[in-house]
Amino acid sequence: MASPVPFSPQELDDLNPDDLTELIRCFLSFSSNPLENIHRLVNLGRELTGGLCACYQSRSQTEPVKKPGQESLTCIMDDSSRSTCSRRQLDHPGDSPPLNLLRCPACKCQTDGVSQNWVITDDIHGKLSMRHDPLNPVTSEQTRILSLIARAIAIEEDRLYEQERQRLRQQREIVVGQIAQQIRKSLDLQDILHSTVQSLMEFLEADRVIICRINEDGKGEILQEARNAEIPSMIDWVLSDPWLVDQKCHRDYLSGQVLVIEDMQKANLEPGLQQLMDFFKVRARLVMPIILTQDVEAEGGEKDLNAGEPWGLLMVHQCYHPRQWQTDEINLLPQLATQLVIAIQQAQLYEQVQIANRELSELATQDGLTQICNRRRFDAYLDHEWRRLLRSQAPLSLILLDIDWFKQYNDTYGHLAGDQCLQQVAQSLKKSMQRSTDLVARYGGEEFAIILPDTTETGAQFLAEQVRSQIAHMPILDIGSHGNSSISHQVTVSIGVASHVPFPEASPKLLIAAADSALYRAKEQGRNRVCLANAADFAQTD
């Protein structure tokens, strides 16, 4: 770092009193903005040395210069005009050329009659150039003044660079905070991943950011991507080697380190992998593993923080040219990975809760023995369809069926055989349904029900006959082999069918009562048959 006190008393004593006065006046006019102070210093150097033009250029020691025709950080000519270029706005492919090869397009301060002073700090590499009249060359005293000014610029460059680092740290905290806030507000993992890649690309001014899910086979599937429009997308690609590094290095990064590659062409990749990187124009990259740690305890009772396998990778790509990644840029990735782990685990927990809720809902609406809908689900669905079809004025049909002589069957063969019979009948009914809107339920005991929305009486009667025939031919326990002549040698069902267009003055009970009357008539007429509800059956329920 440059010295906080740029000049010694001896150096100031050697100055011309007028020059010293102007130098002190310049220092007293300093503001909290280092860029403005640098401009004042450059202008002072031009005035005190009689320069025709003054130009100061600088860049970070670790940041590539991005175009050969780069403008100066500040450029002052006779009329004290200045450029507004910032070294943070540069964009150039290729390696960094030496700073003294740069040219300022606004003037000739680096060509004819030029004096140069270097401004070097731990972080900044800069050059102060002055162009003078060839007839009035720079004197030794003026050279000393420019040297002092260059050292003062170094102080301001350090202040400026520190401000920029603080700004980056603040921005990093903002990015992490925004993602953490979204995680608290949203359970949608894809939305969180999308926001992460977008925010990271903007913060790093990168060309592409992707989140890659590592599957069980070790291949990488691109889940989310943010990129500049001029570079190809990777969103539909599956990477056979998502790490793109030596396998022995692969294990080293499972501890949560960031894999930093500044130049892919110097990474010694296999020809096939290098070709892939060239195709996607990747020249530099950061790779951060997203590891879902497991609660595994090591010897001694402490948790092993390295336990677990990577869920995926967070990757940043710089295209077209190498990039020397800054510490603040690299440090952002572990913070984001931590937030992503929280989001992933939160999403997984939410999914588990949803599955558990669905299972509980199914248990609440499912008959435990037959695994079809129970009476509770039947009542709710019938009421829902009645109200829906009331609005559309479409027919609603109901089938009620009862296993014939089931009590004697149960008494003869036992409850276990009776339960198996109920299960076989239920599965037969379930297989008979052709539409997702049709519902089969256990109505009670050995009685079953089928709700048929948007179905006429003819359609319901046809289905009822199919059901009766299929059950009569099911391979159920041979009753006749037990010599009980009072029971038929096959399991049969009696069926009642009711169909009606819902109307406001009635309720679903009208349909149930009519179907039940038809079912009772089927039993009276000898069982193993289908009977349709008639007008009298509906009239009885008024």
Disulfide bonds with the S-S distance in Angstrom:
none
